[in-house]
Amino acid sequence: MLAQFIRVVSFFAILGFLTLDNAEARGSESCDGRAEVILHNAYPDATKNDDETFQFGESTISINNGEAGIDAPHMMTCRVWPANPQLTLVAVPLIKSANEDGTVGDLELLVIDTGTFAVKQRLLLDNRMTDDAIRISAVEFDTARYRLSREQTAFGLRISTAGSSRPNPYNDVSLWLYVIDKGSLRPVLDGMIVSKNTGEWDTNCAGEFQSSESTLSMSSNRTHGYADIAAVETSTATTNFVGKDGACDEKSVTDKPQKLRLIYDGKQYPIPEDRRAVTE
Protein backbone atom coordinates (compact mmCIF):
# COMPACT_ATOMS: atom_id res chain seq x y z
CA MET A 1 0.00 0.00 0.00
CA LEU A 2 1.00 3.60 -0.47
CA ALA A 3 0.93 4.11 3.28
CA GLN A 4 3.46 1.31 3.70
CA PHE A 5 5.79 2.88 1.17
CA ILE A 6 5.42 6.31 2.75
CA ARG A 7 6.43 4.81 6.12
CA VAL A 8 9.50 3.23 4.53
CA VAL A 9 10.49 6.44 2.74
CA SER A 10 9.91 8.59 5.81
CA PHE A 11 11.99 6.28 8.00
CA PHE A 12 14.93 6.32 5.62
CA ALA A 13 14.62 10.05 4.94
CA ILE A 14 15.04 10.66 8.66
CA LEU A 15 18.06 8.37 8.79
CA GLY A 16 19.68 10.35 6.00
CA PHE A 17 20.06 13.33 8.36
CA LEU A 18 21.59 11.43 11.28
CA THR A 19 25.22 11.58 10.20
CA LEU A 20 27.88 12.52 12.72
CA ASP A 21 26.34 14.59 15.55
CA ASN A 22 22.63 14.54 14.74
CA ALA A 23 21.68 17.08 17.40
CA GLU A 24 23.78 19.70 15.66
CA ALA A 25 22.96 18.52 12.16
CA ARG A 26 19.23 19.03 12.67
CA GLY A 27 19.07 22.59 13.99
CA SER A 28 16.53 25.27 13.19
CA GLU A 29 16.51 26.92 9.75
CA SER A 30 14.64 30.01 10.98
CA CYS A 31 16.05 33.49 10.45
CA ASP A 32 14.21 34.57 13.65
CA GLY A 33 12.97 37.91 12.34
CA ARG A 34 16.39 38.84 10.99
CA ALA A 35 15.69 37.94 7.36
CA GLU A 36 14.90 41.44 6.09
CA VAL A 37 17.95 43.02 7.75
CA ILE A 38 20.21 40.26 6.42
CA LEU A 39 18.70 40.62 2.97
CA HIS A 40 19.27 44.38 2.84
CA ASN A 41 22.88 43.96 4.01
CA ALA A 42 23.58 41.35 1.35
CA TYR A 43 21.46 42.84 -1.45
CA PRO A 44 21.23 46.62 -0.89
CA ASP A 45 19.71 47.13 -4.35
CA ALA A 46 16.82 44.71 -3.71
CA THR A 47 13.35 46.27 -3.70
CA LYS A 48 10.40 45.11 -1.63
CA ASN A 49 7.43 43.60 -3.47
CA ASP A 50 5.39 42.70 -0.38
CA ASP A 51 5.91 41.35 3.14
CA GLU A 52 7.35 38.07 1.83
CA THR A 53 9.17 38.84 -1.42
CA PHE A 54 11.88 41.15 -2.72
CA GLN A 55 13.09 41.78 -6.25
CA PHE A 56 16.80 41.62 -7.02
CA GLY A 57 17.40 42.09 -10.74
CA GLU A 58 15.61 39.25 -12.52
CA SER A 59 15.37 37.19 -9.33
CA THR A 60 12.79 37.01 -6.56
CA ILE A 61 13.96 36.48 -2.97
CA SER A 62 11.40 35.09 -0.52
CA ILE A 63 11.46 35.34 3.26
CA ASN A 64 9.19 33.65 5.79
CA ASN A 65 7.00 35.98 7.84
CA GLY A 66 5.37 33.08 9.64
CA GLU A 67 2.56 32.54 7.17
CA ALA A 68 2.11 29.75 4.64
CA GLY A 69 1.99 30.41 0.93
CA ILE A 70 5.51 30.16 -0.46
CA ASP A 71 7.22 26.85 -1.16
CA ALA A 72 9.68 26.28 1.69
CA PRO A 73 12.59 25.35 -0.65
CA HIS A 74 12.34 28.83 -2.19
CA MET A 75 12.64 30.67 1.11
CA MET A 76 15.77 32.18 2.61
CA THR A 77 17.07 30.08 5.52
CA CYS A 78 19.55 30.79 8.32
CA ARG A 79 21.50 28.66 10.78
CA VAL A 80 23.96 29.75 13.47
CA TRP A 81 27.08 27.63 12.90
CA PRO A 82 27.72 25.66 16.14
CA ALA A 83 31.39 25.14 15.27
CA ASN A 84 31.77 28.93 14.86
CA PRO A 85 28.81 30.54 16.67
CA GLN A 86 30.03 34.01 15.82
CA LEU A 87 29.05 33.13 12.24
CA THR A 88 25.62 32.44 10.76
CA LEU A 89 25.04 30.48 7.56
CA VAL A 90 22.43 31.79 5.13
CA ALA A 91 21.02 30.17 1.97
CA VAL A 92 19.28 32.56 -0.43
CA PRO A 93 17.30 31.06 -3.34
CA LEU A 94 17.32 33.51 -6.26
CA ILE A 95 14.25 32.43 -8.22
CA LYS A 96 13.92 33.67 -11.80
CA SER A 97 10.75 31.73 -12.63
CA ALA A 98 8.59 29.06 -10.99
CA ASN A 99 5.54 27.27 -12.38
CA GLU A 100 4.03 23.79 -12.69
CA ASP A 101 6.70 22.83 -15.24
CA GLY A 102 9.59 23.59 -12.93
CA THR A 103 11.82 26.27 -11.49
CA VAL A 104 14.72 28.32 -12.83
CA GLY A 105 16.99 29.87 -10.26
CA ASP A 106 20.33 30.12 -8.49
CA LEU A 107 21.30 29.66 -4.85
CA GLU A 108 23.65 31.97 -2.99
CA LEU A 109 25.37 30.93 0.22
CA LEU A 110 26.30 33.64 2.70
CA VAL A 111 28.42 33.52 5.82
CA ILE A 112 27.53 36.50 7.99
CA ASP A 113 28.57 37.92 11.35
CA THR A 114 26.00 36.67 13.88
CA GLY A 115 26.03 39.94 15.81
CA THR A 116 26.21 42.59 13.07
CA PHE A 117 24.76 40.63 10.10
CA ALA A 118 27.69 41.84 7.97
CA VAL A 119 28.47 39.53 5.05
CA LYS A 120 31.86 37.85 5.51
CA GLN A 121 31.83 35.39 2.59
CA ARG A 122 29.46 34.54 -0.23
CA LEU A 123 29.29 31.97 -3.02
CA LEU A 124 26.84 31.97 -5.94
CA LEU A 125 25.76 28.52 -7.12
CA ASP A 126 24.47 28.94 -10.66
CA ASN A 127 21.24 27.04 -11.49
CA ARG A 128 21.29 25.20 -8.15
CA MET A 129 17.55 25.90 -7.70
CA THR A 130 16.65 24.87 -11.26
CA ASP A 131 14.45 21.78 -11.51
CA ASP A 132 11.73 20.17 -13.63
CA ALA A 133 10.00 16.80 -13.19
CA ILE A 134 12.19 16.02 -10.18
CA ARG A 135 11.49 18.98 -7.90
CA ILE A 136 13.63 20.42 -5.13
CA SER A 137 11.70 19.78 -1.91
CA ALA A 138 14.09 21.09 0.76
CA VAL A 139 17.29 23.12 1.17
CA GLU A 140 18.85 22.73 4.63
CA PHE A 141 22.16 23.28 6.36
CA ASP A 142 23.94 20.35 7.99
CA THR A 143 26.13 21.62 10.82
CA ALA A 144 27.41 18.33 12.16
CA ARG A 145 31.10 18.56 13.02
CA TYR A 146 32.80 17.79 9.74
CA ARG A 147 36.27 18.26 11.25
CA LEU A 148 38.63 18.06 8.28
CA SER A 149 41.75 19.12 10.17
CA ARG A 150 42.70 20.68 13.48
CA GLU A 151 42.15 24.12 11.99
CA GLN A 152 39.36 23.44 9.51
CA THR A 153 35.72 22.42 9.98
CA ALA A 154 33.32 22.21 7.05
CA PHE A 155 29.59 22.83 7.05
CA GLY A 156 27.12 20.91 4.95
CA LEU A 157 24.26 21.78 2.64
CA ARG A 158 21.62 19.15 1.96
CA ILE A 159 19.26 19.45 -0.99
CA SER A 160 16.31 17.07 -1.18
CA THR A 161 14.45 16.28 -4.40
CA ALA A 162 11.26 14.35 -5.09
CA GLY A 163 9.39 13.11 -8.14
CA SER A 164 5.67 13.51 -8.67
CA SER A 165 4.94 10.09 -10.20
CA ARG A 166 2.72 7.93 -7.98
CA PRO A 167 3.49 4.59 -9.73
CA ASN A 168 7.22 5.41 -9.82
CA PRO A 169 8.00 7.22 -6.54
CA TYR A 170 11.42 8.82 -6.21
CA ASN A 171 13.24 11.01 -3.71
CA ASP A 172 16.84 11.66 -2.77
CA VAL A 173 19.05 13.80 -0.55
CA SER A 174 22.45 15.09 -1.68
CA LEU A 175 25.20 16.60 0.46
CA TRP A 176 27.67 19.38 -0.27
CA LEU A 177 30.48 20.38 2.11
CA TYR A 178 31.99 23.87 2.19
CA VAL A 179 34.96 25.44 3.96
CA ILE A 180 36.17 28.98 4.48
CA ASP A 181 39.64 28.98 2.96
CA LYS A 182 41.85 32.07 2.64
CA GLY A 183 38.84 34.31 3.16
CA SER A 184 36.69 32.63 0.51
CA LEU A 185 33.96 30.03 0.57
CA ARG A 186 34.61 26.93 -1.53
CA PRO A 187 33.19 23.41 -1.92
CA VAL A 188 35.24 20.39 -0.87
CA LEU A 189 32.48 17.81 -1.42
CA ASP A 190 30.47 18.77 -4.49
CA GLY A 191 27.17 16.92 -4.26
CA MET A 192 27.07 13.32 -3.03
CA ILE A 193 23.81 11.37 -2.84
CA VAL A 194 23.43 10.21 0.77
CA SER A 195 19.82 9.00 0.61
CA LYS A 196 17.83 7.60 -2.30
CA ASN A 197 14.42 5.93 -2.52
CA THR A 198 12.94 4.57 -5.75
CA GLY A 199 10.12 2.24 -6.61
CA GLU A 200 7.64 0.87 -9.09
CA TRP A 201 4.22 -0.40 -8.05
CA ASP A 202 0.61 -0.80 -9.20
CA THR A 203 -0.57 2.00 -6.84
CA ASN A 204 -2.64 -0.54 -4.89
CA CYS A 205 -0.15 -2.96 -3.34
CA ALA A 206 2.17 -4.96 -5.59
CA GLY A 207 5.52 -3.41 -6.33
CA GLU A 208 9.22 -3.18 -5.64
CA PHE A 209 11.05 -0.45 -3.78
CA GLN A 210 14.74 0.29 -3.23
CA SER A 211 16.25 2.45 -0.50
CA SER A 212 19.88 3.36 0.11
CA GLU A 213 21.36 5.41 2.94
CA SER A 214 24.92 6.59 3.54
CA THR A 215 26.39 7.72 6.84
CA LEU A 216 29.66 9.66 6.92
CA SER A 217 32.38 9.75 9.54
CA MET A 218 35.75 11.46 9.65
CA SER A 219 38.77 9.16 9.54
CA SER A 220 41.95 9.65 11.54
CA ASN A 221 43.90 9.20 8.31
CA ARG A 222 44.72 12.41 6.43
CA THR A 223 45.56 13.10 2.81
CA HIS A 224 46.81 16.51 1.66
CA GLY A 225 46.10 17.73 5.19
CA TYR A 226 42.39 16.80 5.30
CA ALA A 227 40.80 13.79 6.96
CA ASP A 228 39.58 10.97 4.76
CA ILE A 229 35.80 10.56 4.88
CA ALA A 230 34.48 7.06 5.54
CA ALA A 231 31.07 6.43 3.98
CA VAL A 232 28.97 3.38 4.80
CA GLU A 233 26.02 2.69 2.48
CA THR A 234 23.15 0.42 3.47
CA SER A 235 20.70 -0.72 0.78
CA THR A 236 17.30 -2.31 1.32
CA ALA A 237 15.00 -3.88 -1.28
CA THR A 238 11.32 -4.21 -0.37
CA THR A 239 8.72 -6.22 -2.27
CA ASN A 240 5.01 -5.63 -1.66
CA PHE A 241 2.52 -8.35 -2.60
CA VAL A 242 -1.05 -9.43 -1.96
CA GLY A 243 -1.05 -12.29 0.54
CA LYS A 244 -3.35 -15.29 0.69
CA ASP A 245 -5.68 -13.45 3.04
CA GLY A 246 -5.96 -10.56 0.60
CA ALA A 247 -3.90 -8.23 2.75
CA CYS A 248 -0.94 -6.31 1.37
CA ASP A 249 2.24 -7.86 2.74
CA GLU A 250 5.87 -6.93 2.31
CA LYS A 251 9.27 -8.58 2.41
CA SER A 252 12.50 -6.65 2.84
CA VAL A 253 16.09 -7.68 2.27
CA THR A 254 18.96 -5.51 3.48
CA ASP A 255 22.31 -5.95 1.77
CA LYS A 256 25.62 -6.04 3.56
CA PRO A 257 26.80 -2.45 4.14
CA GLN A 258 29.14 -1.16 1.45
CA LYS A 259 32.13 0.89 2.56
CA LEU A 260 33.61 3.76 0.60
CA ARG A 261 36.50 6.06 1.46
CA LEU A 262 36.56 9.60 0.09
CA ILE A 263 40.09 10.97 -0.18
CA TYR A 264 40.89 14.66 -0.52
CA ASP A 265 42.92 15.37 -3.67
CA GLY A 266 44.14 18.80 -2.63
CA LYS A 267 41.04 20.60 -3.94
CA GLN A 268 38.01 18.36 -3.34
CA TYR A 269 36.87 14.90 -2.33
CA PRO A 270 36.21 13.14 -5.68
CA ILE A 271 32.83 11.37 -5.72
CA PRO A 272 32.14 8.13 -7.64
CA GLU A 273 29.97 8.85 -10.67
CA ASP A 274 27.09 6.67 -9.47
CA ARG A 275 26.88 8.67 -6.23
CA ARG A 276 27.06 12.15 -7.72
CA ALA A 277 24.09 14.47 -7.37
CA VAL A 278 22.35 15.35 -10.61
CA THR A 279 22.36 19.14 -10.96
CA GLU A 280 21.37 21.43 -13.79
C-alpha positions in Angstrom: 0.0 0.0 0.0 1.0 3.6 -0.5 0.9 4.1 3.3 3.5 1.3 3.7 5.8 2.9 1.2 5.4 6.3 2.8 6.4 4.8 6.1 9.5 3.2 4.5 10.5 6.4 2.7 9.9 8.6 5.8 12.0 6.3 8.0 14.9 6.3 5.6 14.6 10.0 4.9 15.0 10.7 8.7 18.1 8.4 8.8 19.7 10.4 6.0 20.1 13.3 8.4 21.6 11.4 11.3 25.2 11.6 10.2 27.9 12.5 12.7 26.3 14.6 15.5 22.6 14.5 14.7 21.7 17.1 17.4 23.8 19.7 15.7 23.0 18.5 12.2 19.2 19.0 12.7 19.1 22.6 14.0 16.5 25.3 13.2 16.5 26.9 9.7 14.6 30.0 11.0 16.0 33.5 10.5 14.2 34.6 13.7 13.0 37.9 12.3 16.4 38.8 11.0 15.7 37.9 7.4 14.9 41.4 6.1 18.0 43.0 7.8 20.2 40.3 6.4 18.7 40.6 3.0 19.3 44.4 2.8 22.9 44.0 4.0 23.6 41.3 1.4 21.5 42.8 -1.4 21.2 46.6 -0.9 19.7 47.1 -4.3 16.8 44.7 -3.7 13.4 46.3 -3.7 10.4 45.1 -1.6 7.4 43.6 -3.5 5.4 42.7 -0.4 5.9 41.3 3.1 7.3 38.1 1.8 9.2 38.8 -1.4 11.9 41.1 -2.7 13.1 41.8 -6.3 16.8 41.6 -7.0 17.4 42.1 -10.7 15.6 39.2 -12.5 15.4 37.2 -9.3 12.8 37.0 -6.6 14.0 36.5 -3.0 11.4 35.1 -0.5 11.5 35.3 3.3 9.2 33.7 5.8 7.0 36.0 7.8 5.4 33.1 9.6 2.6 32.5 7.2 2.1 29.8 4.6 2.0 30.4 0.9 5.5 30.2 -0.5 7.2 26.9 -1.2 9.7 26.3 1.7 12.6 25.4 -0.6 12.3 28.8 -2.2 12.6 30.7 1.1 15.8 32.2 2.6 17.1 30.1 5.5 19.5 30.8 8.3 21.5 28.7 10.8 24.0 29.7 13.5 27.1 27.6 12.9 27.7 25.7 16.1 31.4 25.1 15.3 31.8 28.9 14.9 28.8 30.5 16.7 30.0 34.0 15.8 29.1 33.1 12.2 25.6 32.4 10.8 25.0 30.5 7.6 22.4 31.8 5.1 21.0 30.2 2.0 19.3 32.6 -0.4 17.3 31.1 -3.3 17.3 33.5 -6.3 14.3 32.4 -8.2 13.9 33.7 -11.8 10.7 31.7 -12.6 8.6 29.1 -11.0 5.5 27.3 -12.4 4.0 23.8 -12.7 6.7 22.8 -15.2 9.6 23.6 -12.9 11.8 26.3 -11.5 14.7 28.3 -12.8 17.0 29.9 -10.3 20.3 30.1 -8.5 21.3 29.7 -4.8 23.6 32.0 -3.0 25.4 30.9 0.2 26.3 33.6 2.7 28.4 33.5 5.8 27.5 36.5 8.0 28.6 37.9 11.3 26.0 36.7 13.9 26.0 39.9 15.8 26.2 42.6 13.1 24.8 40.6 10.1 27.7 41.8 8.0 28.5 39.5 5.1 31.9 37.8 5.5 31.8 35.4 2.6 29.5 34.5 -0.2 29.3 32.0 -3.0 26.8 32.0 -5.9 25.8 28.5 -7.1 24.5 28.9 -10.7 21.2 27.0 -11.5 21.3 25.2 -8.1 17.6 25.9 -7.7 16.7 24.9 -11.3 14.5 21.8 -11.5 11.7 20.2 -13.6 10.0 16.8 -13.2 12.2 16.0 -10.2 11.5 19.0 -7.9 13.6 20.4 -5.1 11.7 19.8 -1.9 14.1 21.1 0.8 17.3 23.1 1.2 18.8 22.7 4.6 22.2 23.3 6.4 23.9 20.3 8.0 26.1 21.6 10.8 27.4 18.3 12.2 31.1 18.6 13.0 32.8 17.8 9.7 36.3 18.3 11.2 38.6 18.1 8.3 41.7 19.1 10.2 42.7 20.7 13.5 42.2 24.1 12.0 39.4 23.4 9.5 35.7 22.4 10.0 33.3 22.2 7.0 29.6 22.8 7.0 27.1 20.9 4.9 24.3 21.8 2.6 21.6 19.1 2.0 19.3 19.4 -1.0 16.3 17.1 -1.2 14.4 16.3 -4.4 11.3 14.3 -5.1 9.4 13.1 -8.1 5.7 13.5 -8.7 4.9 10.1 -10.2 2.7 7.9 -8.0 3.5 4.6 -9.7 7.2 5.4 -9.8 8.0 7.2 -6.5 11.4 8.8 -6.2 13.2 11.0 -3.7 16.8 11.7 -2.8 19.0 13.8 -0.6 22.4 15.1 -1.7 25.2 16.6 0.5 27.7 19.4 -0.3 30.5 20.4 2.1 32.0 23.9 2.2 35.0 25.4 4.0 36.2 29.0 4.5 39.6 29.0 3.0 41.8 32.1 2.6 38.8 34.3 3.2 36.7 32.6 0.5 34.0 30.0 0.6 34.6 26.9 -1.5 33.2 23.4 -1.9 35.2 20.4 -0.9 32.5 17.8 -1.4 30.5 18.8 -4.5 27.2 16.9 -4.3 27.1 13.3 -3.0 23.8 11.4 -2.8 23.4 10.2 0.8 19.8 9.0 0.6 17.8 7.6 -2.3 14.4 5.9 -2.5 12.9 4.6 -5.7 10.1 2.2 -6.6 7.6 0.9 -9.1 4.2 -0.4 -8.1 0.6 -0.8 -9.2 -0.6 2.0 -6.8 -2.6 -0.5 -4.9 -0.2 -3.0 -3.3 2.2 -5.0 -5.6 5.5 -3.4 -6.3 9.2 -3.2 -5.6 11.1 -0.5 -3.8 14.7 0.3 -3.2 16.2 2.4 -0.5 19.9 3.4 0.1 21.4 5.4 2.9 24.9 6.6 3.5 26.4 7.7 6.8 29.7 9.7 6.9 32.4 9.8 9.5 35.7 11.5 9.7 38.8 9.2 9.5 41.9 9.7 11.5 43.9 9.2 8.3 44.7 12.4 6.4 45.6 13.1 2.8 46.8 16.5 1.7 46.1 17.7 5.2 42.4 16.8 5.3 40.8 13.8 7.0 39.6 11.0 4.8 35.8 10.6 4.9 34.5 7.1 5.5 31.1 6.4 4.0 29.0 3.4 4.8 26.0 2.7 2.5 23.1 0.4 3.5 20.7 -0.7 0.8 17.3 -2.3 1.3 15.0 -3.9 -1.3 11.3 -4.2 -0.4 8.7 -6.2 -2.3 5.0 -5.6 -1.7 2.5 -8.4 -2.6 -1.1 -9.4 -2.0 -1.0 -12.3 0.5 -3.3 -15.3 0.7 -5.7 -13.4 3.0 -6.0 -10.6 0.6 -3.9 -8.2 2.8 -0.9 -6.3 1.4 2.2 -7.9 2.7 5.9 -6.9 2.3 9.3 -8.6 2.4 12.5 -6.6 2.8 16.1 -7.7 2.3 19.0 -5.5 3.5 22.3 -6.0 1.8 25.6 -6.0 3.6 26.8 -2.4 4.1 29.1 -1.2 1.4 32.1 0.9 2.6 33.6 3.8 0.6 36.5 6.1 1.5 36.6 9.6 0.1 40.1 11.0 -0.2 40.9 14.7 -0.5 42.9 15.4 -3.7 44.1 18.8 -2.6 41.0 20.6 -3.9 38.0 18.4 -3.3 36.9 14.9 -2.3 36.2 13.1 -5.7 32.8 11.4 -5.7 32.1 8.1 -7.6 30.0 8.9 -10.7 27.1 6.7 -9.5 26.9 8.7 -6.2 27.1 12.1 -7.7 24.1 14.5 -7.4 22.3 15.4 -10.6 22.4 19.1 -11.0 21.4 21.4 -13.8 
